[in-house]
């Protein structure tokens, strides 16, 4: 139980240390606020002027015949083919719509193969990829639900503008078809017209039901995840970066107590090395938990940051991250002999870890080797897990990260405890 | 009288350096025992071994019969340590510091509160109990430093130079407090210092340590007897030449002459008889005398006699 009193005492000491409070609690809040405000207008619509968009058009490869196609008679198939042939929606979309004078001012497009488009999107040379559905015209004529699949990694107003443009096109397509179907239904009901597919009443019903579903745009992040806003990103990035300072603070406290001989007093009072290590470890965990709690609360209440809906996942990654940080604190206290060493850790090592881990810039915009290195940093791993949760992942999806962080914490604690010196 | 502490042939080395060299002494229950020696003599290392913080390379320490080697936990229950450093948490209040260390000793609830109040009273800090230690004067911090060592009502209180760097008034308060604790509760005290006056004021028996070796021990009177009836003439000059010192050493009636930083100490069996000749000799070597005084035999002169140097003056010639 003594370790608990040691931990509480350390938290009390931290709360009275203005410098520690500034670094551990105020700085992440201040930085997140600055970044949030700086990037805020990008998330409030195109009030800063309409951005110019570059998009890639990827034509989806021909698929099998449309569903229910085989149920049609040859004559019906021929009618539909003829109708679809007369209506080249792809050309309308590309030439008449995207290449119109108005849209050319704000948008350019190029038709590309998917791998090339993906590569350019990853390099941020384009803002989005729009996938044109196979048999675009055919599906429209058959009244099928059409999805314009859009992949983007931009968090900016560009995404909102693009969505608006595509929506206007699909809305235009939907209106005449809905009108035509309403008229058709009424004619059938009044006996003025006959079922166009008398041999297949089920098919007709299906087409009518489908026709009530308007053409939609499916804007998604890469790999079908939710798009993360810059505020979300930096809230997590700052939080995982600044909990590293808790490790530095914990290590500094250990050196300080060793030098001031308060550890000697604890030993004379009957405390074992294990109790002292456990106390210090717990203290760092509590401080890092306090930091994370402040960040969760602040960013959620002030910026409305959504940290994800899987509370178990959120709790697990938070616990494992602060566990790893606490282990790091004990390890540093063994590796570093002087206060100067702690300063080097805080001003150099943490900054490098923060950079590699994506706390300053998203990892995907950095060179590939930094992404590889990011996987070894605890802040990089924690950030990855938080972002996954924000994208809609659940606890099961981030198990590997949690295992890594807990493993790191155990290894650091084990090594640190082994070489932990109580006396100076 | 029972033996509280037995130090038996204690030796500790740091690399090739011998910090404590075959030291043996014993302290009786209820006694204030002083360990006197200059900085770096081995006092703190000896204290660290007795306090179970260091292991000797040979020898043993028994506290009420319990060995620091085989039963350190038993020893820890019996001792209270006041380290030379201010081993406190500066941003916590006096009360919070005492309460924290009290908890480390296993005190809880009302017992803890009562003991904290008691120790605050002993150290004279009740009025400042809620103030942060960082706002305290050096003397008050030293008093609280001692207070922490009292939290477990130790049978043996070990104080390692507890008055370093404080004003005379605070020093007097601390010495009076220790004396009072010893007299009122019979607490045994092991006190180290390089201040001869403190040891002389407090201690019943004294050990003198230098270069890790205990070179003498006994009652104050026994130690003073080592220098016989000799007095010390201490002369402060503006400058002194080796030739003048050599001349003094040849003088009849002068037993020893030591010099450091323009201070000359002359040990003699009859200060009155040699004083005028010493002054005349120094004048003849153009040594301007600023002041002089004649000291009765004391622990300083004992140390001088035994080691050829002062307790605080470093090596003398």
Interface residues (C-beta under 8 A of the other chain):
Chain A: X2 X5 X9 X12 X13 X16 X17 X259 X260 X261 X262 X264 X265 X266 X267 X268 X269 X270 X271 X423
Chain B: X48 X51 X52 X53 X54 X73 X76 X77 X79 X80 X81 X83 X84 X85 X86 X87 X88 X89 X91 X92 X96 X100 X101 X103 X104 X105 X106 X132 X148 X152
